[in-house]
Amino acid sequence: LFLPSFQDLFGVSLVVPLMNLHIKSLGASHTVAGIIGSLYGVMQLFSSTFVGCWSDIVGRRYSLLACILLSALGYFLLGNSTTVFVFAISRVPVGIFKHTLSISKALLSDLVSERDRPLVMGRFNAASSVGFILGPVVGGYLAEFEGGFYQTSFICASIFLLNGGLVWMLPWSEENSSNRDHYQDKGTNSCSAKLNHDLHSKSATSRAVTNSSFFQSPWIQVAAVLKKIKGIACSNLWDVFLVRFLMSVAILLYYSNFTLALEERFGVKPLFAGYLMSYSSALGVLAGCLLGPITRLYRYNTYRLLLHSSTFTCVLVLLYASAGSIWMVILSSTFLAFSTTIGRTCIIDLELAVGGNEASGTLLGVGQSVTAVGRIIAPLLSGIAQEFSPCGPPSLAVGLAFVAIVIMNANTQKYRSHGSGKLKNQ
């Protein structure tokens, strides 16, 4: 799964940086380009929860293959987009079904033990990040040739088709049997007995019909999806998702005006800001590889690691907002790459640990929707804050991160008891 995740973001990052240039070359105005981009985000917002829950109902194999092939169709249409209308149509299947990485994470969560999950997720994120670092370089090189955008789109579609073949070759029978053992061994590991009882009973039913549910009536599948979403909505996971939302908006605010703020505050050219962001991305890959030793150092207590990484992130963003020299910015960016990578992995692990692995697809889908809401709100907040000062967005980010830390501290007993129980059971 690490190889498809690398190829996934490599293919996407070939195309995404060139899309604005392409749609403008088709004659679209800035407003039309912005509307199409916003519609893609809205489709992602509403589809992530349903697709994640659908993967719990019909099984990871069919849902992952469907998402990969339909995403490939979207990028193939993009490679044939000679008008703005075709360009907009090509974004529909990608906007609805480009949840391949989320379903892959849910599959990894099914396969590994709770103790090894942060390590495996960290390596998975690292593999994906390497693809996102290399993709823009190759895409920019290909864009120099005539018809470069169309070539990169077809290459991206071909990569997704290759990923479909790799996923089809996975040993699914072994995965299903290990899944059942995994669920049986972890029946008592959750700190939320009511939620786990509900999700476990629903998952037992869904696992019993996984092999045939893909061929059931769509209405039956929709009813099952809505029932699982209702179970999540009525659970006590609101604080976990609120922390994820606040920290996501805080990080998005930090990056929202990064290039412009560096230019206004320190007279730094955009090229240097680009190098600095690439440097941070490379360090994020390293951080993902170091998650194993770090989680062992914290005795696999996800809550404590998340609390400390969020606190560190808050302090580093504050340091960036008050930096008096470019060297302070470089210092804060260096350590932010580690704290944000660790925080993203820990919040996913905490969602699965508190909510239970039985609905991992639904939980990850809801988490993606929460982050998508942050992506919609963050630009608006950044614009308002930037009216007052170039340091406005990161200053607001500090406040939001502080609120997230307060919420985590208010629920210390619940998460701490969960962490100790998890170690005891293991």
Salt bridges, closest charged atoms under 4 A:
ASP8 OD1 - LYS98 NZ 2.92
ASP56 OD1 - ARG60 NH1 2.79
ASP110 OD2 - ARG60 NE 2.80
GLU114 OE2 - ARG117 NH2 3.98
GLU114 OE1 - LYS186 NZ 3.75
GLU114 OE2 - HIS418 NE2 3.77
ASP198 OD2 - LYS194 NZ 3.53
ASP198 OD1 - HIS197 ND1 3.67
ASP239 OD2 - LYS414 NZ 3.03
ASP349 OD1 - ARG117 NE 2.54
GLU351 OE2 - ARG244 NH1 2.98
GLU358 OE2 - HIS200 ND1 3.56
